[in-house]
Amino acid sequence: MSSFEAVRNEFAGKWKALLEAGGGGGGACGLSLSDPEQHVAGDSDNDGDNDSMTNSQLWFRGVRPSKFRHVYGLPTRKECCYTDISVVRSGNDGNFCAINPTFLAIVADTTFVVIPINQTGRIDFQCCKVIGHTGQILDLKWNPFDDNTIASASDDCTIKLWKIPEGGLTSNLSECSTELVGHKRKVLHIEWHPTASNVLISAGFDHLICIWDLGNAEKALLNVINCHVDMIYSLAINRDGSLIATTSKDKKLRVIEPRSGIVVSEGVCHMGTKCSKAVFLDNDRILTTGFSRHSDRQYAVWNQHDLKKPLVQEVIDSSSGVVTPYFDYDTKMIYLAGKGDGNIRYYELVDEAPYVYYLNQFLSGQPQKALGFMPKRGVNVAQCEVFRFYKLHAAGNICEPISMIVPRKSTLFQSDLYPDTLADIPAIGAKEWFQGRNVQPTLRSMKTGESILDTTTSQKTRSTEGKYATIHHTSSKHNVLNNHHGNHNGNSNNHSHSNGTNGTTVNSNSYTNGVTPLSNGGKNNKENEIDNRKFDNNTKKFAFLSQPTIPDYRPQAVTNIIEKSQKTSTNQSTKFHQLQAIFGQHQTANHKDIANLQNNLLSSSRNSSRNSSLENINLLNSENELRKAFNKQAEEIKSLRKSLNNSEKRVRELEAEVKRLQVQQKR
């Protein structure tokens, strides 16, 4: 061991000299041989000194720390996949697979199949389908606020809405609930509004974008946007639904205000002629995927207010498949999957340069034709699953679930991985949104599943349905202001909330940052009432705990028999005394007393199943029948008293046995 220590000390001395010669110094770098973790991440905060750092220091910059650095993709066993499905063979880049926590929908040319999400394995080729379109289906999207409603866009220039029954299809569905006709050529893309109910946005081959109000049967088409001069490659909508982004064959990325049709910003995104895709990120940014002038696949991050120059642009590889981005708002991860590829790359997004950090990739030997993804409310939190893809294999009629998992040893709920996510409750109506109102989407807790409205405060009150909700001015339909002294008054025009305690009215114009202001008087009264309620509860708890506890060593069966016998004997004794009082004075008893007794006996016989002797008595019309009933009651009372005596005797024996055992135990 002495030779080993000598070698170690010599190595430490040379290492220290090397660092000092490099100009950084051991103290400046924060490195020590006893703490190897500092060698990896010790210089993470010195990004501005890259030019003055030596090669030895740069080598120790290490890997950027991230809780998603070890995310891996977990494929599903074949018996848990969906096999033998008639997958569409078209070469389009549409969304051929749509998923929600209840159903899986897969396009099969002019029809599509709807499968319950838990019905895995082999799917019958003669399974029930939705067969209403006359042209090829190009896009499918489930309603985010109704798991039984799906919209389909087709080559026949129409958009149709279908209502899937609970439990799935039992026969072919050919009648749609709503048909939207407005595009002149085939409809390529559809998107549901993320916050407003019954609002659908579509883009067609006629270079038009249509805004639909599904709740208005007479005038469903709210707006038509005609600002494109060439084919629309992709359509995306931001978090609150106030802006949409499109990429086009003219190589331009456009950010559009959907209600007015105004182009907010416009710029050239990728120089290649092949298809490009766009998706909204957080913090007013957009990510696009496309091709360079030399046909290299690349991605770029843009500021949505300035599309002249990208914030960052990187080359992915030189393959030819169109790359589709999938963004997770909760984990800030972006997934890039190319058509015909067998891998899925995933990155983490940050707010500073270089904005995108490569994490890893999921590798597979089977190329993918299309991908769908499960909404966040449908992932498995017990398995630390942060995202789930449904992969349509290019070869073979298979749909394979792929789970993206963060490796954690704990089986408890991981709050850092699962912040509040999108709920299946709209935050605003279509009419209010079209009038110019923008709100954040309604959220729900991933731990409890309760809906939570997005606010900057964490105040929570109970709604009228018994669920927890946060005070927010999203809409008159879904606002909850349920304090003990307040009343909720709202309409679509002024959205005012009145407080019943002090009579003050709060208008929606006084809302700031999504916080509902409350008067000081109402707040103080509410706090005082909560304190009083807590004090009363504590008093009751201490009073209950201060009572002495008397153990009961009798068996449960004996206790039940005794209690039942006591109740029965009490009821029978009461009726016995009533009959005895009448029969003792039967000479003076009139017909009215007998009639009252008859009614009492009949009502008790109908309401109580224990009085078996009176169940078959329909009407007592004579003194003889009353005497027979009296004798029967007396016999039952005797038998019950006998059973009661036997029970008490048994109890005394058991108590004596308990005492004997206690004495024996003490000895």
C-alpha positions as CSV (number, residue, x, y, z in Angstrom):
1,M,0.0,0.0,0.0
2,S,2.9,2.4,0.7
3,S,4.0,2.1,-3.0
4,F,0.5,2.8,-4.2
5,E,0.3,5.9,-2.0
6,A,3.6,7.2,-3.3
7,V,2.5,6.8,-6.9
8,R,-0.8,8.5,-6.0
9,N,1.0,11.5,-4.4
10,E,3.4,11.8,-7.3
11,F,0.4,11.8,-9.8
12,A,-1.3,14.4,-7.6
13,G,1.7,16.7,-7.7
14,K,2.1,16.5,-11.4
15,W,-1.6,17.1,-11.9
16,K,-1.4,20.2,-9.8
17,A,1.6,21.5,-11.6
18,L,-0.1,20.9,-15.0
19,L,-3.1,23.0,-13.9
20,E,-1.0,25.8,-12.6
21,A,1.0,25.8,-15.9
22,G,-2.2,26.0,-17.8
23,G,-2.9,29.4,-16.2
24,G,-6.2,28.5,-14.5
25,G,-5.0,27.2,-11.2
26,G,-6.6,24.6,-9.1
27,G,-8.5,27.1,-7.0
28,A,-9.7,29.1,-10.0
29,C,-11.2,26.1,-11.6
30,G,-12.7,24.8,-8.4
31,L,-11.1,21.3,-9.0
32,S,-10.0,18.9,-6.3
33,L,-8.9,15.3,-6.6
34,S,-11.1,14.3,-3.7
35,D,-14.3,15.5,-5.4
36,P,-14.5,14.1,-9.0
37,E,-18.0,15.5,-9.5
38,Q,-16.5,19.0,-9.5
39,H,-14.3,18.1,-12.5
40,V,-17.5,17.4,-14.5
41,A,-19.6,20.4,-13.8
42,G,-17.4,22.8,-12.0
43,D,-17.1,25.3,-14.8
44,S,-20.8,25.4,-15.9
45,D,-21.2,29.0,-14.8
46,N,-18.2,30.4,-16.7
47,D,-19.6,30.5,-20.2
48,G,-18.2,33.9,-20.9
49,D,-14.6,32.9,-20.4
50,N,-14.3,30.4,-23.2
51,D,-11.7,32.4,-25.1
52,S,-9.3,32.6,-22.2
53,M,-9.6,28.9,-21.2
54,T,-7.0,26.4,-22.0
55,N,-7.5,22.9,-23.5
56,S,-7.1,21.3,-20.1
57,Q,-9.9,23.4,-18.7
58,L,-12.2,22.9,-21.7
59,W,-11.8,19.1,-21.4
60,F,-13.3,19.3,-17.9
61,R,-16.5,21.2,-18.9
62,G,-18.2,17.8,-19.0
63,V,-21.9,17.1,-19.7
64,R,-24.6,19.6,-19.0
65,P,-26.6,18.5,-15.9
66,S,-30.2,17.6,-16.8
67,K,-32.9,15.4,-15.3
68,F,-33.8,14.3,-18.8
69,R,-30.3,13.3,-19.8
70,H,-31.0,9.6,-19.4
71,V,-34.5,9.4,-20.9
72,Y,-34.8,6.2,-22.9
73,G,-37.4,4.8,-25.3
74,L,-39.1,1.6,-24.2
75,P,-40.8,-0.4,-27.1
76,T,-43.8,-2.6,-26.4
77,R,-44.0,-6.4,-26.6
78,K,-45.7,-7.7,-29.7
79,E,-48.7,-9.0,-27.7
80,C,-49.3,-5.5,-26.4
81,C,-49.2,-3.9,-29.9
82,Y,-52.0,-3.4,-32.4
83,T,-51.4,-5.9,-35.2
84,D,-53.1,-6.8,-38.5
85,I,-54.4,-3.3,-39.1
86,S,-55.1,-2.1,-42.6
87,V,-52.7,0.9,-42.6
88,V,-53.0,3.5,-45.3
89,R,-50.4,3.2,-48.1
90,S,-50.4,6.8,-49.2
91,G,-47.2,8.8,-49.5
92,N,-48.6,11.9,-47.9
93,D,-47.1,13.4,-44.7
94,G,-50.5,13.7,-42.9
95,N,-51.4,12.7,-39.4
96,F,-52.6,9.1,-40.0
97,C,-52.7,8.1,-36.3
98,A,-54.7,9.9,-33.6
99,I,-54.8,8.9,-29.9
100,N,-56.5,10.0,-26.7
101,P,-56.8,8.2,-23.3
102,T,-59.9,6.3,-24.6
103,F,-59.5,5.5,-28.3
104,L,-56.9,4.9,-31.0
105,A,-57.8,5.9,-34.6
106,I,-55.8,4.8,-37.6
107,V,-56.4,5.8,-41.2
108,A,-57.1,3.1,-43.8
109,D,-57.4,5.0,-47.1
110,T,-60.9,6.4,-47.3
111,T,-61.9,5.0,-43.9
112,F,-60.4,4.8,-40.5
113,V,-60.7,2.3,-37.6
114,V,-61.4,3.3,-34.0
115,I,-60.0,0.9,-31.4
116,P,-60.4,1.1,-27.6
117,I,-57.0,1.9,-26.2
118,N,-56.9,-1.2,-24.0
119,Q,-57.9,-3.6,-26.8
120,T,-54.4,-4.7,-27.9
121,G,-53.3,-7.7,-29.9
122,R,-54.6,-8.8,-33.3
123,I,-57.3,-6.6,-34.7
124,D,-59.9,-8.3,-37.0
125,F,-59.6,-7.2,-40.6
126,Q,-63.4,-7.0,-40.6
127,C,-63.5,-4.7,-37.6
128,C,-66.0,-1.8,-37.5
129,K,-64.8,1.3,-39.4
130,V,-65.9,4.9,-40.1
131,I,-66.8,4.9,-43.8
132,G,-68.4,8.3,-44.5
133,H,-65.7,9.9,-46.7
134,T,-65.6,9.4,-50.5
135,G,-61.9,10.4,-50.8
136,Q,-58.7,9.6,-49.0
137,I,-58.4,10.8,-45.4
138,L,-55.4,13.1,-44.9
139,D,-55.7,14.2,-41.3
140,L,-57.3,13.0,-38.0
141,K,-57.6,14.9,-34.7
142,W,-59.5,14.0,-31.5
143,N,-61.4,16.8,-29.8
144,P,-59.2,17.7,-26.7
145,F,-62.4,18.4,-24.7
146,D,-64.4,15.3,-25.7
147,D,-62.8,11.9,-26.0
148,N,-65.7,10.6,-28.1
149,T,-65.5,13.2,-30.9
150,I,-63.0,13.1,-33.7
151,A,-62.6,15.3,-36.8
152,S,-61.3,14.0,-40.1
153,A,-60.1,15.9,-43.2
154,S,-60.4,14.3,-46.6
155,D,-59.5,14.5,-50.2
156,D,-63.2,15.0,-51.0
157,C,-62.9,18.7,-49.8
158,T,-64.9,18.2,-46.6
159,I,-64.3,18.0,-42.9
160,K,-66.5,15.7,-40.9
161,L,-67.0,15.2,-37.2
162,W,-67.9,11.8,-35.8
163,K,-69.4,10.9,-32.5
164,I,-67.9,7.6,-31.3
165,P,-70.2,5.7,-28.8
166,E,-69.0,4.7,-25.4
167,G,-67.1,1.4,-25.5
168,G,-66.2,1.7,-29.2
169,L,-68.0,0.9,-32.5
170,T,-70.3,-2.0,-32.7
171,S,-71.1,-1.5,-36.4
172,N,-69.7,0.6,-39.3
173,L,-70.3,4.3,-38.7
174,S,-71.5,6.1,-41.8
175,E,-73.4,9.1,-40.4
176,C,-71.3,12.0,-39.2
177,S,-72.6,14.4,-36.6
178,T,-71.4,17.5,-38.5
179,E,-70.1,18.1,-42.1
180,L,-68.0,21.3,-42.8
181,V,-68.0,22.4,-46.5
182,G,-65.9,25.4,-47.4
183,H,-62.7,24.4,-49.0
184,K,-62.5,24.2,-52.8
185,R,-59.8,21.5,-52.9
186,K,-58.6,18.7,-50.6
187,V,-58.2,19.5,-46.9
188,L,-54.6,18.9,-45.8
189,H,-54.5,19.9,-42.1
190,I,-56.9,20.4,-39.2
191,E,-56.2,21.6,-35.6
192,W,-58.5,22.0,-32.6
193,H,-58.3,25.2,-30.6
194,P,-56.5,24.5,-27.3
195,T,-58.6,26.8,-25.1
196,A,-61.9,27.6,-26.9
197,S,-64.6,25.0,-27.2
198,N,-66.0,24.1,-30.7
199,V,-63.3,25.9,-32.6
200,L,-61.5,24.1,-35.5
201,I,-58.9,25.5,-37.8
202,S,-58.2,23.9,-41.2
203,A,-55.8,24.4,-44.1
204,G,-56.4,23.1,-47.6
205,F,-54.8,22.6,-51.0
206,D,-56.6,25.7,-52.2
207,H,-54.1,27.8,-50.1
208,L,-56.9,28.9,-47.7
209,I,-57.1,28.6,-43.9
210,C,-60.6,28.4,-42.5
211,I,-61.8,29.0,-38.9
212,W,-64.9,27.1,-37.9
213,D,-67.4,27.5,-35.1
214,L,-68.9,24.0,-34.6
215,G,-71.5,25.2,-32.2
216,N,-73.1,27.5,-34.8
217,A,-75.0,25.3,-37.3
218,E,-76.2,28.3,-39.3
219,K,-72.9,30.1,-39.7
220,A,-70.1,27.6,-39.0
221,L,-67.4,29.4,-41.0
222,L,-66.1,32.2,-38.9
223,N,-63.2,33.4,-41.0
224,V,-61.2,32.6,-44.2
225,I,-57.5,33.6,-44.4
226,N,-56.1,34.0,-47.9
227,C,-52.5,35.0,-47.5
228,H,-50.7,32.1,-49.0
229,V,-49.6,31.9,-52.6
230,D,-48.5,28.2,-52.6
231,M,-49.2,24.9,-51.0
232,I,-49.4,24.9,-47.1
233,Y,-47.0,22.3,-45.7
234,S,-47.9,22.5,-42.0
235,L,-50.3,24.2,-39.6
236,A,-49.5,24.8,-35.9
237,I,-51.3,26.8,-33.1
238,N,-49.7,28.2,-29.9
239,R,-50.5,27.5,-26.3
240,D,-53.4,29.9,-25.8
241,G,-54.7,29.8,-29.4
242,S,-54.0,33.5,-30.2
243,L,-51.6,32.8,-33.1
244,I,-51.1,30.2,-35.8
245,A,-47.9,29.4,-37.7
246,T,-47.7,27.9,-41.2
247,T,-44.9,26.7,-43.5
248,S,-45.4,26.8,-47.2
249,K,-44.0,25.6,-50.5
250,D,-42.7,29.2,-51.1
251,K,-40.2,28.5,-48.3
252,K,-41.7,31.0,-45.9
253,L,-42.7,30.7,-42.3
254,R,-45.7,32.9,-41.4
255,V,-47.2,33.8,-38.0
256,I,-50.9,34.8,-38.4
257,E,-53.6,36.2,-36.1
258,P,-56.4,33.8,-36.9
259,R,-59.4,36.0,-36.1
260,S,-58.4,39.0,-38.3
261,G,-56.2,37.1,-40.8
262,I,-53.3,39.6,-40.3
263,V,-49.8,38.2,-40.9
264,V,-47.9,39.2,-37.8
265,S,-44.5,38.2,-39.1
266,E,-43.1,36.4,-42.1
267,G,-39.7,35.1,-43.2
268,V,-37.8,32.4,-45.2
269,C,-37.2,29.4,-42.9
270,H,-35.4,26.7,-44.9
271,M,-33.9,27.0,-48.4
272,G,-34.8,23.4,-49.5
273,T,-37.7,22.7,-51.7
274,K,-39.0,19.7,-49.7
275,C,-41.6,19.8,-47.0
276,S,-41.0,21.8,-43.8
277,K,-42.8,21.6,-40.5
278,A,-43.4,24.1,-37.7
279,V,-44.4,23.8,-34.0
280,F,-44.8,26.5,-31.4
281,L,-42.5,26.4,-28.3
282,D,-42.8,28.4,-25.1
283,N,-41.6,31.9,-24.6
284,D,-42.7,33.2,-28.0
285,R,-40.5,30.8,-30.0
286,I,-41.1,28.5,-33.0
287,L,-39.1,25.5,-34.1
288,T,-39.1,24.5,-37.7
289,T,-37.7,21.4,-39.5
290,G,-36.8,21.3,-43.2
291,F,-34.1,20.9,-45.7
292,S,-31.1,23.1,-46.6
293,R,-30.1,24.1,-50.1
294,H,-27.9,20.9,-50.3
295,S,-30.8,18.7,-49.1
296,D,-29.5,18.3,-45.6
297,R,-32.1,17.9,-42.9
298,Q,-32.0,20.7,-40.4
299,Y,-33.9,22.4,-37.6
300,A,-34.1,26.0,-36.6
301,V,-35.5,28.0,-33.7
302,W,-37.1,31.4,-34.3
303,N,-38.4,34.3,-32.4
304,Q,-42.1,34.5,-33.5
305,H,-41.9,38.3,-33.7
306,D,-38.8,38.5,-35.8
307,L,-38.4,35.8,-38.6
308,K,-35.6,37.5,-40.5
309,K,-32.9,35.4,-38.8
310,P,-33.1,32.2,-36.8
311,L,-31.9,32.1,-33.2
312,V,-30.1,28.9,-33.9
313,Q,-30.0,26.5,-36.9
314,E,-28.4,23.1,-37.0
315,V,-28.0,20.2,-39.5
316,I,-29.5,16.9,-38.4
317,D,-28.3,14.5,-41.1
318,S,-28.5,14.0,-44.9
319,S,-31.5,11.6,-45.1
320,S,-34.5,12.3,-47.3
321,G,-37.4,11.7,-45.0
322,V,-39.5,14.6,-43.8
323,V,-38.9,15.4,-40.1
324,T,-41.9,16.1,-37.9
325,P,-41.4,17.8,-34.5
326,Y,-43.4,17.0,-31.4
327,F,-43.1,19.4,-28.4
328,D,-43.9,18.7,-24.8
329,Y,-44.7,21.9,-22.9
330,D,-44.4,20.2,-19.5
331,T,-40.9,18.8,-19.8
332,K,-39.6,21.3,-22.5
333,M,-38.4,18.4,-24.7
334,I,-38.7,18.3,-28.4
335,Y,-38.9,15.0,-30.4
336,L,-37.8,14.9,-34.0
337,A,-39.0,11.8,-36.0
338,G,-38.4,11.4,-39.7
339,K,-40.6,9.5,-42.1
340,G,-39.0,6.3,-43.0
341,D,-36.5,6.5,-40.1
342,G,-36.1,3.9,-37.4
343,N,-35.0,6.4,-34.8
344,I,-36.5,9.3,-32.8
345,R,-34.2,12.0,-31.6
346,Y,-35.0,14.1,-28.6
347,Y,-33.6,17.4,-27.3
348,E,-34.1,19.7,-24.4
349,L,-34.9,23.3,-24.8
350,V,-33.6,26.2,-22.7
351,D,-34.2,29.9,-22.6
352,E,-30.6,30.9,-23.4
353,A,-28.2,30.2,-26.3
354,P,-27.8,27.6,-27.8
355,Y,-31.5,27.0,-26.9
356,V,-31.4,23.3,-28.0
357,Y,-29.4,20.6,-26.3
358,Y,-29.2,17.1,-27.8
359,L,-30.1,14.4,-25.3
360,N,-30.2,11.0,-27.0
361,Q,-32.2,9.0,-29.6
362,F,-34.4,6.0,-29.6
363,L,-33.1,3.4,-32.1
364,S,-35.3,0.8,-33.9
365,G,-34.8,-1.5,-36.8
366,Q,-38.3,-0.9,-38.1
367,P,-38.9,2.3,-40.0
368,Q,-41.9,4.4,-39.2
369,K,-44.6,5.5,-41.6
370,A,-46.3,7.9,-39.2
371,L,-46.4,8.7,-35.5
372,G,-49.1,9.7,-33.1
373,F,-48.7,10.7,-29.5
374,M,-50.8,10.3,-26.3
375,P,-51.9,13.5,-24.5
376,K,-50.1,14.1,-21.3
377,R,-53.1,13.2,-19.1
378,G,-52.9,9.6,-20.5
379,V,-49.3,8.7,-19.7
380,N,-48.3,6.3,-16.9
381,V,-47.0,8.4,-14.0
382,A,-46.1,5.3,-11.9
383,Q,-43.6,4.3,-14.6
384,C,-42.1,7.8,-14.9
385,E,-43.4,8.0,-18.5
386,V,-43.1,11.5,-19.8
387,F,-44.2,10.9,-23.4
388,R,-45.8,8.1,-25.4
389,F,-45.6,7.6,-29.2
390,Y,-47.8,5.3,-31.3
391,K,-45.7,4.2,-34.2
392,L,-47.2,2.9,-37.5
393,H,-44.7,0.6,-39.1
394,A,-43.9,1.2,-42.7
395,A,-43.6,-2.6,-43.3
396,G,-46.3,-4.7,-41.7
397,N,-49.7,-3.7,-40.4
398,I,-48.5,-2.9,-36.8
399,C,-49.0,0.0,-34.5
400,E,-46.5,-0.1,-31.7
401,P,-46.6,2.1,-28.5
402,I,-43.2,3.5,-27.5
403,S,-42.8,5.0,-24.0
404,M,-40.2,7.7,-23.2
405,I,-39.2,7.0,-19.6
406,V,-37.1,8.9,-17.1
407,P,-35.2,6.3,-15.0
408,R,-36.1,6.7,-11.4
409,K,-35.9,4.1,-8.6
410,S,-38.7,5.6,-6.5
411,T,-42.2,4.5,-7.3
412,L,-43.7,7.6,-5.7
413,F,-45.2,10.5,-7.7
414,Q,-42.4,12.6,-9.2
415,S,-43.7,16.2,-9.0
416,D,-40.7,17.6,-10.9
417,L,-41.5,15.4,-14.0
418,Y,-45.3,16.1,-13.9
419,P,-46.3,19.7,-13.6
420,D,-50.0,20.6,-14.1
421,T,-50.9,19.7,-17.7
422,L,-53.7,20.4,-20.1
423,A,-57.2,19.4,-18.9
424,D,-60.1,18.2,-21.0
425,I,-62.1,21.3,-20.0
426,P,-62.3,24.4,-22.3
427,A,-61.4,27.7,-20.8
428,I,-63.5,29.9,-23.0
429,G,-66.4,29.8,-25.5
430,A,-66.0,30.2,-29.3
431,K,-68.0,33.5,-29.4
432,E,-65.8,35.1,-26.7
433,W,-62.6,34.0,-28.4
434,F,-63.7,35.3,-31.8
435,Q,-64.5,38.6,-30.1
436,G,-60.8,39.0,-29.2
437,R,-60.4,37.4,-25.8
438,N,-57.3,35.2,-25.1
439,V,-56.9,33.1,-22.0
440,Q,-54.5,30.4,-20.9
441,P,-55.7,26.8,-21.1
442,T,-57.3,25.0,-18.2
443,L,-54.9,22.7,-16.4
444,R,-55.2,19.6,-14.3
445,S,-53.1,17.9,-11.7
446,M,-51.2,14.9,-12.8
447,K,-51.2,13.5,-9.3
448,T,-54.9,13.8,-8.4
449,G,-56.5,14.3,-11.8
450,E,-58.4,17.4,-10.6
451,S,-58.9,20.3,-12.9
452,I,-56.9,23.4,-12.0
453,L,-57.3,26.7,-13.9
454,D,-54.0,28.3,-14.8
455,T,-53.2,31.3,-12.6
456,T,-50.1,33.0,-11.2
457,T,-51.3,32.2,-7.6
458,S,-52.0,28.9,-5.9
459,Q,-55.3,29.9,-4.3
460,K,-57.7,27.0,-4.5
461,T,-61.4,26.9,-3.6
462,R,-64.0,24.2,-3.9
463,S,-66.3,24.3,-6.9
464,T,-70.0,23.5,-6.9
465,E,-69.2,20.0,-8.1
466,G,-67.0,19.2,-5.2
467,K,-63.7,19.6,-7.1
468,Y,-60.9,21.9,-6.5
469,A,-60.5,24.9,-8.8
470,T,-58.2,28.0,-8.8
471,I,-59.7,31.5,-9.0
472,H,-59.3,32.7,-12.6
473,H,-61.2,34.9,-15.1
474,T,-61.1,32.5,-18.0
475,S,-64.8,32.4,-18.9
476,S,-68.2,32.7,-17.3
477,K,-68.8,29.0,-17.9
478,H,-65.8,27.6,-16.1
479,N,-65.0,30.3,-13.5
480,V,-65.4,29.2,-9.9
481,L,-65.5,31.8,-7.1
482,N,-66.9,29.7,-4.2
483,N,-66.0,31.4,-0.9
484,H,-68.2,31.1,2.1
485,H,-69.4,34.8,1.9
486,G,-69.4,35.4,-1.8
487,N,-71.7,34.9,-4.8
488,H,-70.7,34.2,-8.4
489,N,-72.2,36.4,-11.1
490,G,-70.9,36.3,-14.6
491,N,-71.9,36.9,-18.2
492,S,-70.2,37.0,-21.6
493,N,-70.2,40.7,-21.7
494,N,-68.6,42.1,-18.5
495,H,-67.5,39.0,-16.6
496,S,-68.0,40.7,-13.2
497,H,-67.8,38.9,-9.9
498,S,-69.8,40.2,-6.9
499,N,-68.9,39.6,-3.3
500,G,-72.0,39.0,-1.2
501,T,-70.2,40.1,2.0
502,N,-69.6,43.7,1.3
503,G,-71.5,44.2,-1.9
504,T,-68.5,45.3,-3.9
505,T,-68.2,44.4,-7.6
506,V,-65.0,43.5,-9.4
507,N,-64.9,44.1,-13.1
508,S,-62.8,42.0,-15.5
509,N,-60.8,45.1,-16.5
510,S,-59.2,45.2,-13.1
511,Y,-57.7,41.7,-13.5
512,T,-53.9,41.6,-13.7
513,N,-51.8,38.6,-14.5
514,G,-54.8,36.2,-14.1
515,V,-55.4,37.0,-10.4
516,T,-58.9,37.6,-9.2
517,P,-58.9,40.5,-6.7
518,L,-60.9,40.2,-3.6
519,S,-61.8,43.0,-1.2
520,N,-60.0,43.2,2.2
521,G,-63.2,42.8,4.1
522,G,-64.3,39.6,2.4
523,K,-60.7,38.2,2.7
524,N,-60.5,39.0,6.4
525,N,-64.0,37.5,7.0
526,K,-63.0,34.4,5.2
527,E,-59.8,34.0,7.1
528,N,-61.6,34.5,10.4
529,E,-64.2,31.9,9.6
530,I,-61.5,29.4,8.6
531,D,-59.7,30.1,11.9
532,N,-62.9,29.6,13.9
533,R,-63.7,26.4,12.0
534,K,-60.2,25.0,12.7
535,F,-60.6,26.0,16.4
536,D,-64.0,24.2,16.6
537,N,-62.5,21.1,14.9
538,N,-59.6,21.0,17.3
539,T,-61.9,21.4,20.3
540,K,-64.0,18.4,19.1
541,K,-61.0,16.3,18.5
542,F,-59.5,16.9,22.0
543,A,-62.9,16.3,23.6
544,F,-63.2,13.0,21.8
545,L,-59.7,11.9,22.6
546,S,-60.1,12.8,26.3
547,Q,-62.9,10.2,26.7
548,P,-61.9,6.9,28.3
549,T,-61.8,3.9,26.1
550,I,-63.6,0.8,27.5
551,P,-62.4,-2.4,25.8
552,D,-65.0,-5.0,24.8
553,Y,-63.6,-8.5,24.7
554,R,-66.8,-10.1,23.5
555,P,-66.7,-11.7,20.1
556,Q,-68.3,-9.6,17.3
557,A,-70.9,-12.3,16.6
558,V,-72.1,-12.4,20.2
559,T,-72.3,-8.6,20.3
560,N,-74.4,-8.4,17.2
561,I,-76.8,-11.1,18.5
562,I,-77.3,-9.3,21.8
563,E,-78.0,-5.9,20.1
564,K,-80.4,-7.5,17.7
565,S,-82.2,-9.3,20.4
566,Q,-82.5,-6.1,22.5
567,K,-84.0,-4.2,19.6
568,T,-86.5,-6.9,18.7
569,S,-87.6,-7.4,22.3
570,T,-88.1,-3.6,22.7
571,N,-90.3,-3.5,19.6
572,Q,-92.3,-6.6,20.6
573,S,-92.8,-5.3,24.2
574,T,-94.3,-2.1,22.9
575,K,-96.8,-3.9,20.7
576,F,-97.5,-6.3,23.6
577,H,-98.4,-3.4,25.9
578,Q,-100.7,-1.9,23.3
579,L,-102.6,-5.1,22.8
580,Q,-102.8,-5.7,26.6
581,A,-104.2,-2.2,27.2
582,I,-107.0,-2.8,24.6
583,F,-107.8,-6.4,25.7
584,G,-107.9,-5.4,29.4
585,Q,-110.6,-2.8,28.6
586,H,-112.2,-4.5,25.6
587,Q,-115.7,-3.9,27.0
588,T,-115.1,-0.1,26.9
589,A,-112.9,-0.1,23.8
590,N,-114.7,1.4,20.9
591,H,-114.2,0.7,17.2
592,K,-112.0,3.8,16.8
593,D,-109.3,2.3,19.1
594,I,-109.4,-1.0,17.3
595,A,-109.1,0.8,13.9
596,N,-106.1,2.8,15.1
597,L,-104.4,-0.4,16.4
598,Q,-105.1,-2.0,13.0
599,N,-103.4,0.8,11.1
600,N,-100.4,0.7,13.4
601,L,-99.9,-3.0,13.1
602,L,-100.3,-2.9,9.3
603,S,-97.8,0.0,8.9
604,S,-95.3,-1.7,11.1
605,S,-95.8,-5.0,9.2
606,R,-95.0,-3.3,5.9
607,N,-92.0,-1.3,7.1
608,S,-90.3,-4.0,9.2
609,S,-89.2,-7.4,7.9
610,R,-88.4,-8.7,11.4
611,N,-92.1,-8.9,12.5
612,S,-92.7,-12.1,10.6
613,S,-95.9,-13.0,12.6
614,L,-97.6,-9.9,11.2
615,E,-96.5,-9.9,7.6
616,N,-99.5,-11.9,6.3
617,I,-102.1,-9.9,8.3
618,N,-104.2,-7.9,5.9
619,L,-107.0,-6.7,8.0
620,L,-108.1,-7.4,11.6
621,N,-111.8,-7.1,11.8
622,S,-112.7,-9.1,14.9
623,E,-111.6,-9.6,18.5
624,N,-110.7,-13.2,17.9
625,E,-108.1,-12.3,15.3
626,L,-106.6,-9.8,17.7
627,R,-106.4,-12.4,20.4
628,K,-104.6,-14.8,18.0
629,A,-102.2,-12.1,17.2
630,F,-101.7,-11.4,20.9
631,N,-101.0,-15.0,21.6
632,K,-98.5,-15.2,18.8
633,Q,-96.7,-12.1,20.0
634,A,-96.5,-13.6,23.5
635,E,-94.9,-16.8,22.2
636,E,-92.3,-14.9,20.2
637,I,-91.5,-12.8,23.2
638,K,-90.9,-15.9,25.3
639,S,-88.6,-17.4,22.7
640,L,-86.7,-14.2,22.4
641,R,-86.3,-13.9,26.1
642,K,-85.0,-17.4,26.2
643,S,-82.5,-16.8,23.5
644,L,-81.4,-13.6,25.3
645,N,-80.9,-15.5,28.5
646,N,-78.8,-18.1,26.7
647,S,-76.7,-15.3,25.1
648,E,-76.1,-13.6,28.4
649,K,-75.1,-16.9,29.9
650,R,-72.7,-17.4,27.1
651,V,-71.3,-13.9,27.6
652,R,-70.7,-14.6,31.3
653,E,-68.9,-17.8,30.4
654,L,-66.7,-16.0,27.9
655,E,-65.9,-13.2,30.4
656,A,-64.9,-15.8,33.0
657,E,-62.7,-17.5,30.4
658,V,-61.0,-14.2,29.6
659,K,-60.4,-13.5,33.3
660,R,-58.9,-17.0,33.8
661,L,-56.6,-16.5,30.8
662,Q,-55.5,-13.1,32.1
663,V,-54.7,-14.6,35.5
664,Q,-52.8,-17.5,33.9
665,Q,-50.8,-15.0,31.8
666,K,-49.8,-13.0,34.8
667,R,-48.5,-16.1,36.5
